[in-house]
Every structure is written in structure tokens, then in C-alpha cells.
Amino acid sequence: MTSTLTISHLTKAFGGVKALSDVSLSVAPGERVALLGHNGAGKSTLMKVILGLIAADGGEISVCGAAPGNAQARAHVAYLPENAAFHSALTGLEQITYYMRLRNEDISGALPLLDRVGLAHAANRRIGTYSKGMRQRVGLAQALIGHPSLLVLDEPTSGLDPVSRRDFYELLDGLAADGAAILLSSHALTEVEARTDRLLILSGGRLVAKGTLPELRREAALPVSMQIHAHETHEAEIMAALPAAVRMNNAIHLTCGQDEKLTTLAQISALQGKVADLDVIPPSLEDIYSHFSRRDGQ
Ligand SMILES: Nc1ncnc2c1ncn2[C@@H]1O[C@H](COP(=O)(O)OP(=O)(O)OP(=O)(O)O)[C@@H](O)[C@H]1O
């Protein structure tokens, strides 16, 4: 499938600071891709280059088949900044109507658009009275004008409560199902783990990891933790059979490499009857993220 966004060997420096170094990635129609990275990793710079707000120093970039920032690309790309600012004296409906006029869209679509982001009930209230979550929805409604093929969202859920976050991702799921490509930056790892298809990790301007969570998990090859609960009288026997095990918080803990997982499980299975319960705890996205970021010296 032709990608909506294709970036090859992108570089960008500000004076002596290399904000992006040799970054290559693509986002396909219907894909939800999360862009992760520490503060200063280069996420905003990458977004600004995609939007055509700043020019890259080198590399190639295709946005919906066009150069970033040209009329064709702009017609197909939507952007939601982290802190979208609106005129506080306008109502939600007035603000969206105004943006639709600017884009030569039929303004009768303004109310349905606000309805789509769950704001129809507040359409005639001033934005100054909206909560942060409601303002973020106005931002999303603004981004959806003109059925964009690519959505670039800068930390779209920061400051939203858990229910608003869930609603927001449900909306994104619907857009992706309709074929929109979505690139969103976030510091909320658990949330992107559950709600996106692929992860990109930027560190010091370089793309240090890209793939699905299982792919990154395999590549990182981090140790697996196991927690064993012994039947009352058998704890000592289990500890003796598993020399690497330690006792912590009323349970027996064991850590092993990915390649030793099956052997270790076989050892535990051999203790059947003595083991009351077993939990296998894979490395979390936080562990994986730290692994790739640290590997890059961040
Ligand atoms: N206009 C600029 N002039 C000089 N340096 C800049 C400029 N814009 C970004 N930088 C530098 O480029 C690097 C990448 O910054 P960028 O804003 O892209 O990071 P980020 O990943 O978006 O960070 P955050 O999570 O804090 O938003 C940083 O070292 C930053 O200081």
C-alpha cells in the first residue's frame, strides 16, 4: 500500500544542534503511529518539517504524494498543536464555522463536526467557558475539517482526564478505520501501547527504534520476570530448585533472559503440586522505551 507519509534520511540542525539525524519512516493509510521521545528528542521539529513550517537540511519527504507545505500537501494534512488556542469570546460553533469558511468548506457541516467530537451540546457556548478537554475537542474538530488523509497530533491527550482520553482515542480509531494516517506524539506510554499500531522512538534526533510493540520487545530482548506463589509448606523446596530465585513481598521472584524463558518454565512445571500460582511478567513499554533511549546515551 502506498504510504501517506514517507520520510527518507531526513536531517535538520539548528546551529550546532542536530535536531534530526538521518530519520527515515513511513505511515500508511489507516495506521496509527506513536512518536515517542524525551524532551528535546526532535518530535516537534519532525512535525514542523512534515507540516512544511520549517525546511529540512537534507533528505526526502513526501506528504500525500506532495512536498511538505505545498498546496496539495496542506489540503490533505491536519495538525493539532499541544496547546491549541482559540478565541475565548467565540462559541465553538462560530470558531469552527470561521475555520470552515477559511477552507472554503460548506459551513452547514460545522454542527455535525462538533457533534462528531462530542461538543454539540456546547456548540453555542463561548470557548472561554470550555474545559481543557472541550478545547482539545474543538482542536480536533478544526483538524478534521476537509477530511484530512494525514493527522499530525502533538501530545493530543496531555491534560485530559481518563474518560476524555478514551473518547479521544475512540474517535481516532474511527478516523483510522476510514483510512486516515495518524502520527501522534506522546509521553503517555501505557496509553499509546494500547491505542496505536506502531511505535517510533526518537532519541537525540535519531530514530532509535521503530516497530510494533512485540517487535520492539523481541529486539530489546529484555529479561522476563516471573512471580511464583508457593503452596504453604513448599517454599523452601522451590527456592532450592530455582537457585536464581529471591523471596520478596510474600512471593518468589525470578528473572531470566528471553532465551531461557521456556527452560525456566519447564523447571517451574516440574515443581507441580508445590506451586500455587505463577505470573509471567513481560517487560513493560517503559522498560523497552528506557532500553532504546539509554542505548543512545540519553
Ligand atoms: N528554533 C530552534 N532554534 C534552536 N534550537 C532549536 C529550535 N527548535 C528546536 N531546537 C532544538 O532542537 C532539539 C529538538 O527539539 P524539539 O522541540 O524538536 O524536541 P521535542 O522532542 O519536541 O521536545 P518536547 O518533548 O520537549 O516538546 C532540541 O535540542 C531543541 O533545543
PDBQT file of the ligand as one rigid body, heavy atoms in Angstrom, charges set to zero:
ROOT
HETATM    1  N1  LIG A 301      14.131  27.107  16.562  1.00  0.00    +0.000 N 
HETATM    2  C1  LIG A 301      15.095  26.456  17.201  1.00  0.00    +0.000 A 
HETATM    3  N2  LIG A 301      16.302  27.030  17.408  1.00  0.00    +0.000 NA
HETATM    4  C2  LIG A 301      17.305  26.380  18.032  1.00  0.00    +0.000 A 
HETATM    5  N3  LIG A 301      17.194  25.116  18.514  1.00  0.00    +0.000 NA
HETATM    6  C3  LIG A 301      16.024  24.506  18.376  1.00  0.00    +0.000 A 
HETATM    7  C4  LIG A 301      14.911  25.136  17.720  1.00  0.00    +0.000 A 
HETATM    8  N4  LIG A 301      13.860  24.250  17.695  1.00  0.00    +0.000 NA
HETATM    9  C5  LIG A 301      14.300  23.138  18.321  1.00  0.00    +0.000 A 
HETATM   10  N5  LIG A 301      15.591  23.280  18.721  1.00  0.00    +0.000 N 
HETATM   11  C6  LIG A 301      16.410  22.257  19.397  1.00  0.00    +0.000 C 
HETATM   12  O1  LIG A 301      16.275  21.047  18.656  1.00  0.00    +0.000 OA
HETATM   13  C7  LIG A 301      16.194  19.928  19.547  1.00  0.00    +0.000 C 
HETATM   14  C8  LIG A 301      14.876  19.172  19.294  1.00  0.00    +0.000 C 
HETATM   15  O2  LIG A 301      13.795  19.985  19.777  1.00  0.00    +0.000 OA
HETATM   16  P1  LIG A 301      12.254  19.571  19.634  1.00  0.00    +0.000 P 
HETATM   17  O3  LIG A 301      11.451  20.748  20.067  1.00  0.00    +0.000 OA
HETATM   18  O4  LIG A 301      12.030  19.046  18.277  1.00  0.00    +0.000 OA
HETATM   19  O5  LIG A 301      12.136  18.386  20.704  1.00  0.00    +0.000 OA
HETATM   20  P2  LIG A 301      10.805  17.618  21.231  1.00  0.00    +0.000 P 
HETATM   21  O6  LIG A 301      11.101  16.162  21.130  1.00  0.00    +0.000 OA
HETATM   22  O7  LIG A 301       9.618  18.130  20.530  1.00  0.00    +0.000 OA
HETATM   23  O8  LIG A 301      10.762  18.053  22.750  1.00  0.00    +0.000 OA
HETATM   24  P3  LIG A 301       9.472  18.242  23.752  1.00  0.00    +0.000 P 
HETATM   25  O9  LIG A 301       9.018  16.854  24.147  1.00  0.00    +0.000 OA
HETATM   26  O10 LIG A 301      10.080  18.978  24.910  1.00  0.00    +0.000 OA
HETATM   27  O11 LIG A 301       8.433  19.033  23.029  1.00  0.00    +0.000 OA
HETATM   28  C9  LIG A 301      16.324  20.475  20.947  1.00  0.00    +0.000 C 
HETATM   29  O12 LIG A 301      17.688  20.393  21.328  1.00  0.00    +0.000 OA
HETATM   30  C10 LIG A 301      15.906  21.936  20.790  1.00  0.00    +0.000 C 
HETATM   31  O13 LIG A 301      16.532  22.747  21.758  1.00  0.00    +0.000 OA
ENDROOT
TORSDOF 0
